[in-house]
């Protein structure tokens, strides 16, 4: 019998994907940040779901307000990475029997603060008893057809960008980050985005998803990666995850226009190269090394 520790997280996803049937209304199903569904002549519908669990995504004793806020924010980050607008959300709670009602109130206060900021309505959900606190959030949104960004569109010579800073998120940012919906909206309105993903599991692992689905390689530069002051060195920053920044690629002409706008928040870190070269890191001395996409995995294949 094959165990999850042998199959691994992405092996399990691939196994499930092989058994799934979708009809013509599904533009993009399993394998991206959002499901993309037919809607009307100008828009697609976006649907995404994320679960946060005590001991994995937050620790016992952390502020319920920020736990609630994060539980919605991670799904909004997925909507952002597809350049969408979030509209509605549903919440399912798994609660220990003796969990304080006042803490449940704080969870929903955290959600409401973020929902109000981005104009979402809470429309339902479910509650069940659980050994540990877990929260599952589903978000429904939309995106204009000509603005949709997915993982699989990177092209040769594209320039790779990130928003914000990378690394050290587990020191606090992972509970308090703001999903980059506004930034994604600005990019989608003004530039041609070829591929995009949010950095949830680590920069190199999530870049690896773009490369795998686009059938491309990449070269990134150590001296261009914007490290957070909280980062514990480059190596950890590349792999530890929970940054929830956007990672995206632009054609060279579009990249030049973005750089010309002189918005420091968008930082170029490398370029797309042929698939046969894989993922490569150029250090500050100019030495180029092939590296493996790595990051957080719920089940690591052995």
C-alpha positions as CSV (number, residue, x, y, z in Angstrom):
1,X,0.0,0.0,0.0
2,X,1.4,3.4,-1.0
3,X,1.6,5.9,1.8
4,X,1.3,9.7,1.5
5,X,4.9,10.0,2.7
6,X,5.9,8.1,-0.4
7,X,3.6,9.6,-2.9
8,X,4.1,13.2,-1.8
9,X,1.7,16.2,-1.9
10,X,2.0,16.9,-5.7
11,X,2.0,13.2,-6.5
12,X,-1.3,12.9,-4.7
13,X,-2.7,16.0,-6.6
14,X,-1.6,14.4,-9.9
15,X,-3.2,11.1,-8.9
16,X,-6.5,12.8,-8.1
17,X,-6.3,14.9,-11.3
18,X,-6.0,11.8,-13.5
19,X,-9.4,10.5,-12.2
20,X,-11.3,13.8,-12.6
21,X,-13.8,14.5,-15.4
22,X,-14.7,18.1,-16.3
23,X,-17.1,19.4,-18.9
24,X,-16.7,22.2,-21.4
25,X,-17.7,24.9,-18.9
26,X,-14.3,24.4,-17.1
27,X,-11.6,26.6,-18.7
28,X,-9.0,25.6,-16.1
29,X,-9.5,23.0,-13.3
30,X,-7.0,21.4,-11.0
31,X,-3.4,22.7,-11.2
32,X,-3.6,26.4,-10.9
33,X,-4.3,29.0,-8.2
34,X,-8.0,29.2,-9.1
35,X,-10.5,27.2,-11.1
36,X,-11.6,29.2,-14.1
37,X,-15.2,28.7,-15.4
38,X,-17.2,30.1,-18.2
39,X,-19.4,33.0,-17.2
40,X,-20.4,35.5,-19.9
41,X,-19.0,37.1,-23.1
42,X,-16.5,39.3,-21.3
43,X,-15.7,37.5,-18.0
44,X,-14.7,34.2,-16.5
45,X,-15.7,33.1,-13.0
46,X,-13.0,32.3,-10.5
47,X,-13.3,29.8,-7.6
48,X,-10.7,29.0,-5.1
49,X,-10.5,27.2,-1.7
50,X,-7.9,27.1,1.0
51,X,-7.7,25.5,4.4
52,X,-5.6,26.7,7.4
53,X,-5.0,24.3,10.3
54,X,-3.6,24.7,13.8
55,X,0.0,23.5,14.0
56,X,0.6,23.9,10.2
57,X,-0.5,27.4,9.2
58,X,-0.7,29.0,12.7
59,X,0.2,28.0,16.2
60,X,-2.0,27.4,19.3
61,X,-2.2,30.7,21.2
62,X,-1.8,33.0,18.3
63,X,-4.3,35.9,17.9
64,X,-7.6,34.6,16.6
65,X,-8.2,37.9,14.8
66,X,-5.2,37.4,12.6
67,X,-5.9,33.7,12.2
68,X,-9.3,34.6,10.8
69,X,-7.8,37.3,8.6
70,X,-5.2,35.0,7.2
71,X,-7.7,32.3,6.4
72,X,-9.4,34.7,4.0
73,X,-6.3,36.4,2.8
74,X,-4.7,33.2,1.4
75,X,-7.7,32.7,-0.9
76,X,-7.7,36.3,-1.9
77,X,-4.0,35.9,-2.8
78,X,-5.1,33.2,-5.2
79,X,-7.6,35.5,-6.8
80,X,-4.9,38.1,-7.1
81,X,-2.6,35.7,-8.9
82,X,-5.2,35.2,-11.6
83,X,-5.7,39.0,-11.8
84,X,-9.3,38.7,-10.6
85,X,-11.8,40.6,-8.4
86,X,-13.1,38.8,-5.3
87,X,-16.8,39.0,-4.6
88,X,-18.2,36.4,-2.2
89,X,-16.8,33.9,0.3
90,X,-17.9,30.9,2.4
91,X,-16.4,29.7,5.6
92,X,-16.3,26.2,7.1
93,X,-15.0,25.9,10.7
94,X,-13.7,22.8,12.5
95,X,-13.8,23.7,16.2
96,X,-12.7,21.9,19.4
97,X,-15.6,21.5,21.8
98,X,-14.2,23.8,24.4
99,X,-12.9,26.4,22.0
100,X,-13.9,29.9,23.4
101,X,-16.9,31.6,21.7
102,X,-15.0,34.9,22.2
103,X,-12.2,33.5,20.0
104,X,-14.7,32.5,17.3
105,X,-15.9,36.1,17.4
106,X,-12.4,37.4,16.9
107,X,-11.8,35.0,13.9
108,X,-14.8,36.5,12.2
109,X,-13.8,40.1,13.1
110,X,-10.4,39.4,11.3
111,X,-12.2,38.1,8.3
112,X,-14.7,41.0,8.2
113,X,-11.9,43.6,8.3
114,X,-10.3,42.1,5.2
115,X,-13.6,41.5,3.5
116,X,-14.7,45.1,4.1
117,X,-11.3,46.3,2.7
118,X,-11.9,44.4,-0.6
119,X,-15.7,44.5,-0.9
120,X,-16.5,40.8,-0.2
121,X,-19.7,39.4,1.2
122,X,-19.9,36.3,3.5
123,X,-22.7,34.1,2.1
124,X,-22.5,30.8,4.1
125,X,-20.5,27.9,5.2
126,X,-20.4,25.0,7.7
127,X,-19.4,24.2,11.3
128,X,-18.2,20.8,12.6
129,X,-16.4,19.5,15.7
130,X,-12.7,18.9,15.3
131,X,-9.7,18.0,17.5
132,X,-7.9,21.2,16.4
133,X,-9.0,24.5,15.0
134,X,-9.2,24.4,11.2
135,X,-10.8,27.0,8.8
136,X,-11.6,26.4,5.2
137,X,-12.5,29.4,3.0
138,X,-13.9,29.4,-0.5
139,X,-13.9,32.6,-2.5
140,X,-15.9,33.3,-5.7
141,X,-14.7,36.0,-8.0
142,X,-14.4,37.0,-11.6
143,X,-11.8,38.2,-14.1
144,X,-12.0,39.8,-17.5
145,X,-11.1,37.3,-20.2
146,X,-8.3,39.5,-21.6
147,X,-6.7,39.9,-18.1
148,X,-6.6,36.3,-16.9
149,X,-3.2,35.1,-15.8
150,X,-2.3,31.5,-15.2
151,X,0.9,29.5,-14.4
152,X,1.4,28.1,-17.9
153,X,2.0,31.1,-20.1
154,X,5.7,32.0,-19.6
155,X,7.6,32.6,-22.8
156,X,11.3,32.6,-23.7
157,X,13.1,35.8,-22.8
158,X,10.3,36.9,-20.4
159,X,11.5,38.9,-17.4
160,X,10.6,37.4,-14.0
161,X,9.3,39.9,-11.4
162,X,8.2,39.7,-7.8
163,X,6.2,42.1,-5.7
164,X,7.4,43.2,-2.2
165,X,10.1,41.4,-0.3
166,X,11.0,37.7,0.2
167,X,11.8,35.8,3.4
168,X,11.2,35.8,7.1
169,X,7.5,35.7,6.8
170,X,7.1,33.2,9.7
171,X,8.3,35.9,12.0
172,X,4.9,37.6,11.7
173,X,4.1,38.6,8.1
174,X,2.4,35.2,7.4
175,X,-0.5,36.2,9.6
176,X,-0.7,39.9,8.7
177,X,0.1,40.1,4.9
178,X,-2.2,42.0,2.6
179,X,-3.2,40.0,-0.6
180,X,-1.9,41.8,-3.7
181,X,-5.3,42.3,-5.3
182,X,-4.6,46.0,-6.0
183,X,-1.2,45.4,-7.5
184,X,-2.5,42.6,-9.7
185,X,-5.3,44.8,-10.9
186,X,-2.8,47.6,-11.8
187,X,-0.6,45.1,-13.7
188,X,-3.5,43.5,-15.5
189,X,-4.9,46.9,-16.6
190,X,-1.6,48.2,-17.9
191,X,0.6,45.3,-18.9
192,X,0.6,42.0,-20.8
193,X,1.2,39.3,-18.1
194,X,2.3,36.0,-19.5
195,X,2.3,33.9,-16.3
196,X,1.6,34.5,-12.6
197,X,1.5,32.7,-9.3
198,X,1.5,33.7,-5.6
199,X,4.4,32.7,-3.4
200,X,2.8,30.5,-0.8
201,X,5.2,27.5,-0.6
202,X,8.5,29.1,-1.5
203,X,9.9,31.3,-4.3
204,X,11.7,28.4,-6.1
205,X,9.0,25.9,-5.7
206,X,6.3,28.2,-7.0
207,X,8.5,29.4,-9.8
208,X,8.9,25.7,-10.5
209,X,5.2,25.4,-11.0
210,X,5.4,28.2,-13.7
211,X,8.3,26.4,-15.4
212,X,6.7,23.0,-15.3
213,X,3.4,24.2,-16.8
214,X,5.1,26.5,-19.3
215,X,7.8,23.9,-20.2
216,X,10.5,26.5,-19.7
217,X,13.6,27.1,-17.5
218,X,14.7,30.2,-15.6
219,X,17.7,32.1,-14.5
220,X,17.4,34.1,-11.3
221,X,20.0,36.5,-9.8
222,X,21.0,36.6,-6.2
223,X,21.7,40.3,-6.1
224,X,18.3,41.1,-7.6
225,X,16.1,39.1,-5.1
226,X,14.6,41.6,-2.7
227,X,15.2,40.1,0.7
228,X,13.1,41.1,3.7
229,X,14.9,42.5,6.8
230,X,13.4,39.5,8.6
231,X,14.9,37.0,6.2
232,X,17.5,34.5,7.6
233,X,19.7,34.5,4.5
234,X,19.1,33.9,0.9
235,X,18.8,30.1,1.0
236,X,15.9,30.1,3.5
237,X,14.2,33.0,1.8
238,X,14.2,31.1,-1.5
239,X,12.5,28.0,0.0
240,X,10.5,28.7,3.2
241,X,7.3,30.2,1.7
242,X,4.4,32.1,3.3
243,X,5.4,35.3,1.6
244,X,2.2,35.6,-0.4
245,X,3.8,38.0,-2.9
246,X,3.1,37.8,-6.6
247,X,5.6,36.1,-8.9
248,X,5.0,36.9,-12.6
249,X,6.6,37.1,-16.1
250,X,6.4,39.8,-18.7
251,X,7.6,40.0,-22.3
252,X,10.8,42.2,-22.5
253,X,9.0,45.2,-24.0
254,X,6.4,45.1,-21.2
255,X,9.1,44.7,-18.6
256,X,10.9,47.7,-20.0
257,X,7.7,49.8,-19.6
258,X,7.1,48.5,-16.1
259,X,10.7,49.4,-15.1
260,X,10.3,52.8,-16.7
261,X,7.4,53.5,-14.4
262,X,9.9,53.3,-11.6
263,X,7.6,51.6,-9.1
264,X,10.1,50.0,-6.7
265,X,7.5,47.6,-5.4
266,X,7.9,45.5,-8.6
267,X,11.3,43.9,-8.8
268,X,12.9,42.0,-11.7
269,X,14.8,38.9,-10.5
270,X,15.6,37.0,-13.7
271,X,14.5,35.7,-17.1
272,X,12.9,32.7,-18.7
273,X,15.3,30.4,-20.6
274,X,14.9,27.1,-22.5
275,X,13.5,24.2,-20.5
276,X,16.6,22.0,-20.9
277,X,18.6,24.4,-18.6
278,X,16.2,24.0,-15.7
279,X,16.2,26.5,-12.8
280,X,19.5,28.3,-12.3
281,X,20.8,30.7,-9.7
282,X,23.5,33.3,-10.4
283,X,25.4,34.3,-7.3
284,X,26.9,37.8,-6.6
285,X,30.2,36.7,-8.2
286,X,28.5,35.7,-11.4
287,X,28.7,31.9,-10.8
288,X,25.7,30.1,-12.2
289,X,24.4,26.9,-10.5
290,X,21.5,24.7,-11.3
291,X,19.2,24.4,-8.3
292,X,16.1,22.3,-7.5
293,X,12.8,24.0,-6.9
294,X,12.1,23.4,-3.2
295,X,9.7,24.7,-0.6
296,X,7.0,23.7,1.9
297,X,5.2,20.4,1.3
298,X,2.4,18.9,3.4
299,X,3.5,15.4,2.4
300,X,7.1,15.1,1.2
301,X,7.8,12.2,-1.1
302,X,10.6,9.9,0.1
